[in-house]
Amino acid sequence: MTAQILDGRAVSATLLKEVKDDVAEFVHEHGRVPVLATVLVGDDPASHTYVRMKANRSAQVGMRSRRIELDAGITTETLVRQIRDLSRDPEVDGILLQHPVPAHIDERAAFEAIDPAKDVDGVTRTSFATTAFGEGGFNSATPGGIMALLDAYDIPLKGKHAVVVGRSAILGRPVGMLLLTQDATVTYCHSHTVGLAERVAEADVVVAAAGRPGLIRGEWIKPGAVVVDAGYADNSGDVEYEAAAARASYITPVPGGVGPMTIAILLTQTVRAAWERETGWRRSRVPLKGWT
Ligand code: NAP
């Protein structure tokens, strides 16, 4: 068996066309352009690249981005104050704090300074809770992107065994919650899991979100399983690609799988936040499962 590619570039291009139409309609109706504020702390080159890509994509769909770049030595208090200012700023519809921030900063405190109504990257406790309760709200962007990709290929999840490797607050945990919302049976694995190979071998759907290149061996994959590789470290995913693709029914490439979907969901949620701020009601043109 050779797996079919879950093509995040193609699916995200379709989503971004939808977002572009939605932005045009919003501008026509409300006479202003939606604004995404991006906050970047420090000099990490990869983070700079991600923020630049997000700004470029915002421009492509007709949105404005406001880039805030802060010195690596900034205190948590100053960062929180900056983000609170953006939360109160009537011109700003969505706020993205690029993760990770330097180690001395309390990242959770900074995330919680984001007004949940502007939490288009889905990182606040409020967004996590609405995800966990299956109540819509803003999804954490990468988990939302993974679900949208599975949805685009009509991958059945009801009753399937999904194994998520990783349990971070912005990726592993929320993607498990979203899979649960879709009636999958979910197992979480992490650095203390005993028998990772056996757990992965039981999976109908594997979501790799550890950031450990090659952690998931191809020979562990159950024939016909769906493999989603969200990991990205040293230019590699978490899954041994060739060997896994020989057994899986579907697989995401790295790059070109989960990454482009993350940006598409961020922008989808930004225009949605703009509509919600103007109209007070939830609106999404993009029909994604798990969104109400
Ligand atoms: P993180 O906070 O470092 O979390 C990594 C998780 O993997 C932790 O839960 C950790 O377990 C688990 N883990 C580490 N080593 C393991 C092992 N040997 N066996 C099993 N589990 C192990 O990272 P993150 O922010 O969630 O990101 C994970 C990966 O996704 C990174 O490569 C990141 O670059 C990538 N990512 C991609 C996108 C995208 O848009 N494509 C977005 C976000 C993140 P413990 O909890 O026990 O420590």
Residues whose N, C-alpha, C, O or C-beta is under 5 A from the ligand:
A	BS01	NAP	T142 V165 G166 R167 S168 L171 G172 C189 H190 S191 H192 A209 A210 G211 R212 A230 G231 Y232 A233 V258 G259 T262
